């Protein structure tokens, strides 16, 4: 009996800790959003964040999307050949990249590259007491550090997702026309005819949500990091894991919202 009660107590503590963490993240997100729309604004910080999140992420996003599109075309052709359905390659590559693979891969790349960078930067600022110095100078850390990065994620990641979708589809096009003997004009026409406005809209909305989550997790764990080098390391690792899990969970919810019918 006592062992069962101990197990229940441990389960209860775990549930309460999880709910407390969800509450902290929710409050932090609400504060970050409120600071985005309230002055003062820091356009220089926003510009730097846009460069870091968007422009400097283009190479890894482009390479990831290109090779994924090419590999997807090969896999679909190989599988479709078993049922004499090779002609579906351009359609499935287009839908797969635009609806799912493009947004998710870009989101995960941003989580790996940007979330870790934000968490490490802000955690280091906390360890070296630079955040305390901001407070001393009457500068709100949420306003100066979090709001520009979260806004940059909301703006830049949908653009990256759109670019990644195009590059991924072109990767499939190049592999299909160069290796699988597809007619270039027919391939492009099938791609254009099969993609709908809802597919593009869902991809861009996912990009905005994923960018928000990636930047938010970096800022949250950076602000709540422990002291010392170990605290910075733990904050960086936890931010990437949390961002990746939330991006995958949000992807399912958004897919359910857009395409459940």
Secondary structure by P-SEA (a helix, b strand, c coil): caaaaaaaaaaaaaaaaaaaaaaaaaaaaaaaaaaaacccccaaaaaaaaaaacccaaaaaaaaaaaaaaaaaaaaaaaaaaaccccaaaaaaaaaaaccaaaaaaaaaaaaccaaaaaaaaaaaaaaaaaaaaaaacccccccccaaaaaaaaccaaaaaaaaaaaaaaaaaaaaaacccccaaaaaaaaaacccaaaaaaaaaaaaaaaaaaaaaaaaaaaaccccaaaaaaaaaaaaaaaaaaaaaaaaaaaaacccc
